[in-house]
Amino acid sequence: MTSSFHRRLRALLISAAALAVWVVVPGTGVDRAAFTTVAGSFVNPPLFVTGQGTRADPWKLRAFSTDSKLDRRNAPVIVALEDDPGGFFQSSPPAPIDLAVIFTNFYRLGAKKAASAAVLAWETPDPVGLAALEKSLSRFDSLVMAAPLSRGAVASSMPPAFRRASIPLAAVQGNTSSLAVVNRVPISGVILGGEDALAGFSVLEAEAGDGGSPLLARWEDRVVLGFPLLAVLQRLDLPTAGVEVRLGQYLKLSTNGPIVPIDDCGRLTTPLKPISGYAEISAETLVDGDDDLFPKQAPDPVILRDDRSAAEPATRTFSQNLSGLIAAIASNEGLAEVREYPRLAPVWEIEFMAVFVVVLTLLCGAADFTRRLGFLVVAGVCLTAQWAALGMASVWLPGLAVLAAILAALVASRLIRERSAQHHGLRPSPKPAF
């Protein structure tokens, strides 16, 4: 009777552990870490894991692809604000009234979405010209503006346009202390559009000259986005609230949107390739341009870019990289196609675990050497099956549940040995339980 009771106890403990992990662990951080570890054994890093590990939303894997090429069709239409040696505009740099004329022509030529990567700021602007600029900006269905950000001894409140385009710090997964910290716009009198406009940073002063392409920065309890990210969100009509960030892995613009590989500091990790805009038009040409000046098949938005030679070096670098950065974000450049790794049907997963539970239950009653060797063999078979199923059949097995069953078998065998020793009045052996 005692032997029968012990067998039932073993089976109960081992089965309960396997079932508990099978129900609770899928989709958790532990499951994600296990999947990433196994996938990393046959896919060259870095790799990017998405999905939730459930049957409805299985784990998805992406990795770098050397065959991927940047598609220029994903680059934006650029209107270049260049040097003005001929005095075409009222002043150099252009005054608010000049910018009002430029954006009015954006709208005249059919642009419903507009963005300004050029920072619009004047210390003492003409009130009439400023009113004209604000009116021209209010015409667009969607507007994204840019401004540099920095960190100073005296913080300022976050402008509404930046706050509307930010995400909560708590929504970011990973060590957010590695993000660049900002607390002010270092230029006074910056124009960030009206009540519906969004703003992203053009340059982070703390990151200037670093050589990377920062896409995220921390401001108070929010994370602000880089201008290129907002331009792609604007193109795809995606809300900033849908952005998913996993520092050190990826930034995802929506559930089914583009995925952008980033490092722990929120910078793009794929090599940035230079590329020209879908079309590049000078601001001077724009003013008298024909109605078909903007290519009809070009992606939104039309972007005003600062190409003046007098601009700050960091601004010139930002302008040079802008088209390639937007194209890379919009096109998943540098990443292979998504591969899904679904789970088996519940009945098949239960049968898979049941085989191991039966073997482990039998091993618990074996001699010490046989039991220890048997547990190691079972663990090896489990890991091999997990790896082979992922690499050859693109299936994610409940291997963690089986490993939990092995741990439960260790505990069960130890408990039974101690009970047996007490029952026979013997002192338990100091040998390892396994």
C-alpha positions in Angstrom: 0.0 0.0 0.0 2.9 2.3 0.9 4.5 1.7 -2.5 1.2 2.4 -4.3 0.7 5.5 -2.3 4.2 6.7 -3.2 3.6 6.1 -6.9 0.4 8.1 -6.8 2.1 10.9 -4.9 4.9 11.1 -7.4 2.5 11.2 -10.3 0.4 13.9 -8.6 3.3 16.2 -7.8 5.0 15.8 -11.2 1.7 16.2 -13.1 0.6 19.2 -11.0 3.9 21.0 -11.6 3.8 20.4 -15.3 0.2 21.5 -15.6 0.7 24.6 -13.5 3.6 25.8 -15.6 1.7 24.8 -18.8 -1.2 27.1 -17.8 0.7 30.0 -16.2 4.0 30.5 -18.0 3.2 30.8 -21.7 3.4 34.5 -22.8 5.4 35.5 -19.7 8.9 37.0 -19.6 10.3 33.6 -18.7 8.7 32.0 -21.8 9.9 34.9 -23.9 13.5 34.5 -22.6 13.4 30.7 -23.2 12.1 31.2 -26.7 14.8 33.9 -27.4 17.5 31.6 -26.1 16.5 28.6 -28.2 16.0 30.7 -31.3 19.4 32.4 -30.8 21.0 29.0 -31.2 20.2 28.8 -34.9 19.6 32.4 -35.9 22.4 34.9 -36.0 21.9 37.7 -33.5 20.6 40.3 -33.0 17.1 38.9 -33.3 13.8 40.5 -32.4 10.9 38.6 -30.8 7.4 39.8 -31.0 4.0 38.3 -30.2 2.7 37.0 -26.9 3.5 33.3 -27.0 -0.2 32.3 -27.0 -2.2 30.3 -29.6 -4.0 33.5 -30.7 -0.7 35.5 -30.9 2.3 33.1 -31.2 5.9 34.1 -30.9 7.3 35.8 -34.0 10.9 36.1 -34.9 12.8 38.5 -37.1 16.5 38.8 -37.7 18.9 40.8 -39.8 19.1 40.0 -43.5 22.0 40.9 -45.6 19.8 40.6 -48.7 17.5 43.4 -47.6 17.8 46.6 -49.6 16.5 50.1 -48.8 13.5 50.9 -51.0 13.6 54.6 -52.2 9.9 54.5 -52.7 9.6 54.6 -48.9 11.6 57.9 -48.8 9.6 61.1 -48.4 9.1 64.0 -50.7 11.5 66.7 -49.5 11.2 70.4 -49.9 14.7 71.8 -49.3 15.2 75.1 -47.5 18.5 76.1 -49.1 20.7 79.1 -49.2 19.2 82.2 -50.8 22.0 84.1 -52.5 19.6 85.7 -55.0 17.3 87.1 -52.3 14.2 85.3 -53.5 12.7 85.3 -50.0 12.1 88.3 -47.8 15.1 87.5 -45.6 17.8 84.9 -44.9 17.1 82.9 -43.0 13.5 83.0 -44.1 11.1 85.1 -42.0 7.7 83.8 -40.8 5.9 85.3 -43.9 8.3 83.4 -46.2 7.5 80.1 -44.4 3.8 81.0 -44.6 4.2 81.2 -48.4 6.0 77.9 -48.5 3.3 76.0 -46.5 0.5 77.7 -48.4 2.1 76.2 -51.5 2.3 72.8 -49.8 -1.4 72.9 -49.5 -2.0 74.3 -53.0 -0.1 71.5 -54.5 -2.2 68.9 -52.8 -0.3 68.0 -49.6 -2.9 67.2 -46.9 -0.2 66.0 -44.5 2.8 68.2 -43.8 5.9 68.0 -41.6 8.7 70.4 -40.9 12.1 68.9 -40.0 13.3 72.5 -40.2 13.1 74.2 -36.8 10.9 77.3 -37.0 12.1 79.8 -34.5 12.6 83.5 -34.4 13.5 85.7 -31.4 11.4 88.8 -32.5 9.1 87.6 -35.3 6.9 90.0 -37.2 3.4 89.6 -35.7 1.7 89.8 -39.1 4.0 87.2 -40.6 3.6 85.0 -37.6 -0.2 85.1 -37.9 0.1 84.2 -41.6 2.3 81.3 -40.8 0.0 79.9 -38.1 -2.9 80.2 -40.5 -1.1 78.3 -43.2 -0.1 75.5 -40.8 -3.7 75.1 -39.6 -4.9 74.1 -43.0 -3.4 70.6 -42.9 -5.2 67.5 -41.8 -2.1 66.3 -40.0 1.0 68.3 -39.0 4.3 67.2 -37.4 6.9 69.7 -36.3 10.5 69.4 -35.1 12.7 71.0 -32.4 16.0 70.2 -30.7 15.9 69.1 -27.1 18.5 69.3 -24.4 19.1 69.0 -20.7 19.7 72.1 -18.6 20.0 73.0 -15.0 16.6 74.7 -15.1 13.9 72.5 -16.5 10.9 73.8 -18.4 7.4 72.3 -18.9 6.9 70.0 -21.8 5.2 71.8 -24.7 1.8 70.4 -25.5 2.8 69.3 -29.0 5.6 67.1 -27.5 3.3 65.7 -24.8 0.7 64.7 -27.4 3.4 62.8 -29.3 4.9 61.1 -26.2 4.3 57.8 -24.5 4.3 57.0 -20.8 7.6 56.0 -19.4 5.9 53.1 -17.6 4.9 51.6 -21.0 8.5 51.2 -22.0 10.0 47.7 -21.3 13.6 47.6 -20.3 16.1 49.7 -18.4 14.8 53.3 -19.1 17.7 54.8 -17.2 19.8 54.3 -20.3 17.7 56.7 -22.3 18.9 60.2 -23.0 17.3 62.6 -20.5 16.0 66.0 -21.7 14.0 68.7 -20.0 13.8 71.7 -22.3 13.7 73.1 -25.8 17.0 75.1 -26.0 15.7 77.6 -28.5 13.2 80.3 -27.6 10.2 81.2 -29.8 9.9 77.8 -31.5 6.7 77.3 -33.5 5.2 73.9 -32.9 1.9 74.3 -34.7 -1.7 74.5 -33.3 -3.7 72.4 -30.9 -3.6 69.2 -33.1 0.0 69.3 -34.1 2.6 66.8 -32.9 6.3 67.5 -32.3 9.3 65.2 -32.3 12.9 66.0 -31.6 15.4 66.8 -34.5 18.6 66.8 -32.4 19.4 65.8 -28.9 22.2 68.1 -27.8 23.6 65.5 -25.4 23.8 63.0 -28.3 25.3 65.4 -30.8 28.3 64.0 -32.6 27.7 60.5 -31.1 27.2 59.0 -34.5 24.1 57.1 -33.6 20.5 57.9 -34.6 18.5 58.4 -31.4 14.8 57.8 -31.7 13.7 58.1 -28.1 14.4 60.4 -25.1 13.1 60.7 -21.6 11.4 63.8 -20.4 10.0 63.7 -16.9 7.7 60.6 -16.8 7.2 60.5 -20.6 9.2 59.3 -23.5 9.4 61.7 -26.5 9.9 60.4 -30.0 12.2 61.5 -32.7 10.8 63.4 -35.7 11.5 60.5 -38.2 9.3 58.2 -36.1 6.5 60.7 -36.0 6.7 61.2 -39.7 6.2 57.5 -40.3 3.4 57.3 -37.8 1.8 60.3 -39.6 2.2 58.5 -43.0 0.5 55.3 -41.7 -2.2 57.1 -39.6 -1.0 55.4 -36.5 -1.4 56.8 -33.0 1.6 57.2 -30.7 -0.3 55.4 -28.0 0.1 52.2 -30.1 3.9 52.3 -30.1 5.5 49.4 -28.3 9.1 49.8 -27.0 11.4 47.1 -25.8 14.8 48.7 -25.1 17.7 46.7 -26.4 15.4 44.9 -28.9 13.0 46.8 -31.0 10.4 49.6 -31.3 7.1 48.6 -32.9 4.9 51.3 -34.4 1.7 49.2 -34.0 0.5 45.6 -33.7 1.0 45.1 -37.4 3.2 48.1 -38.1 6.9 48.4 -38.9 9.4 47.1 -36.4 12.6 49.1 -35.7 15.6 47.5 -34.1 17.0 49.7 -31.2 19.7 49.5 -28.6 19.4 50.1 -24.9 19.6 53.8 -25.4 16.8 53.9 -27.9 19.0 54.4 -31.0 18.6 52.7 -34.3 20.9 49.6 -34.5 20.8 48.9 -38.2 23.5 50.6 -40.3 22.1 53.9 -41.7 22.3 54.0 -45.5 22.3 57.3 -47.3 19.4 57.8 -49.7 17.8 60.8 -51.4 14.2 61.7 -51.0 11.5 60.3 -53.2 11.6 63.7 -54.8 13.7 66.7 -53.7 12.4 70.1 -54.5 13.9 73.5 -53.6 11.6 75.8 -51.6 12.2 78.5 -54.2 10.9 76.2 -57.0 7.9 75.3 -54.9 6.5 78.8 -54.9 5.9 78.9 -58.6 5.6 75.2 -59.1 2.9 73.5 -61.3 0.1 71.5 -59.8 1.9 68.2 -60.6 5.1 69.2 -58.8 4.5 66.7 -56.0 4.6 63.1 -57.4 1.0 61.7 -57.0 2.3 58.2 -55.9 4.7 59.6 -53.3 4.1 58.7 -49.7 2.9 61.2 -47.2 3.9 63.6 -45.6 5.7 66.3 -47.6 8.6 67.4 -45.4 10.3 70.8 -45.2 14.0 70.2 -44.5 16.7 72.6 -43.5 19.6 72.4 -46.1 21.2 75.8 -45.4 25.0 75.8 -45.2 24.7 78.2 -42.2 22.8 75.6 -40.1 24.5 74.0 -37.1 26.6 70.9 -37.9 24.2 68.6 -35.9 21.3 70.0 -37.9 23.0 69.4 -41.2 23.8 65.8 -40.2 20.1 65.3 -39.2 19.0 66.7 -42.6 21.4 64.4 -44.5 20.2 61.3 -42.7 16.5 62.1 -42.7 15.4 60.4 -45.9 17.3 57.3 -45.2 16.1 57.1 -41.6 12.4 57.5 -42.6 12.8 55.0 -45.4 14.5 52.5 -43.0 11.7 52.9 -40.4 8.9 52.6 -42.9 10.3 49.6 -44.8 11.7 47.4 -42.0 15.0 47.8 -43.8 17.6 45.3 -42.7 15.2 42.7 -41.3 14.2 39.4 -42.7 10.6 38.4 -43.1 8.6 37.5 -39.9 8.5 33.8 -39.0 5.8 32.6 -36.6 6.2 29.7 -34.1 2.8 28.5 -33.1 2.0 26.2 -30.2 0.5 22.7 -30.7 -3.1 22.0 -30.1 -3.9 21.5 -26.4 -4.4 17.8 -26.7 -1.0 17.3 -28.4 0.8 19.4 -25.8 -0.9 17.4 -22.9 0.2 14.1 -24.6 3.7 15.5 -25.1 3.9 16.3 -21.3 2.2 13.0 -20.3 5.0 10.9 -21.9 7.6 12.7 -19.7 5.4 12.6 -16.6 5.1 8.8 -16.9 8.9 8.3 -17.4 9.7 10.7 -14.5 7.3 8.9 -12.2 8.9 5.6 -12.9 12.4 7.0 -12.5 11.6 8.3 -9.0 11.5 4.8 -7.6 14.8 3.7 -9.3 18.2 3.3 -7.6 20.2 6.5 -7.1 22.5 6.2 -10.1 19.7 5.2 -12.4 17.5 8.0 -11.2 20.2 10.6 -11.6 21.2 9.5 -15.0 17.5 9.1 -16.0 16.7 12.7 -15.0 19.7 14.0 -17.0 18.6 12.0 -20.1 15.0 13.2 -19.8 16.2 16.8 -19.6 18.4 16.3 -22.6 15.6 14.8 -24.6 13.3 17.7 -23.7 15.8 20.3 -24.7 16.7 18.5 -27.9 13.0 18.2 -28.8 12.5 21.9 -28.1 15.4 22.9 -30.3 14.5 20.5 -33.1 10.8 21.5 -33.1 11.7 25.2 -33.3 14.4 24.8 -35.9 12.9 22.1 -38.1 9.1 22.4 -37.7 8.7 26.0 -36.5 6.7 24.9 -33.5 7.1 26.1 -29.8 6.8 23.1 -27.5 5.9 23.3 -23.7 9.4 22.5 -22.7 9.3 24.7 -19.7 6.4 22.6 -18.3 8.5 19.4 -18.8 11.5 21.1 -17.0 9.1 22.0 -14.1 8.1 18.3 -14.0 11.7 17.3 -13.7 12.2 19.7 -10.8 9.0 18.3 -9.2 10.4 14.7 -9.7 13.6 15.8 -7.8 11.5 17.1 -4.9 9.2 14.0 -5.0 12.1 11.6 -4.9 13.6 13.4 -2.0 10.4 13.5 0.0 9.8 9.8 -0.6 13.3 8.9 0.5 13.0 10.9 3.7 9.5 9.4 4.4 10.8 5.9 3.8 13.9 6.5 6.0 11.6 7.8 8.8 9.2 4.9 8.4 12.0 2.3 8.8 13.8 4.3 11.5 16.8 4.9 9.3 18.9 8.1 9.0 18.6 9.6 5.5 21.6 9.3 3.3 23.6 12.5 2.7 23.7 11.7 -1.0 22.2 14.2 -3.4 18.5 13.7 -3.9 18.9 13.3 -7.6 
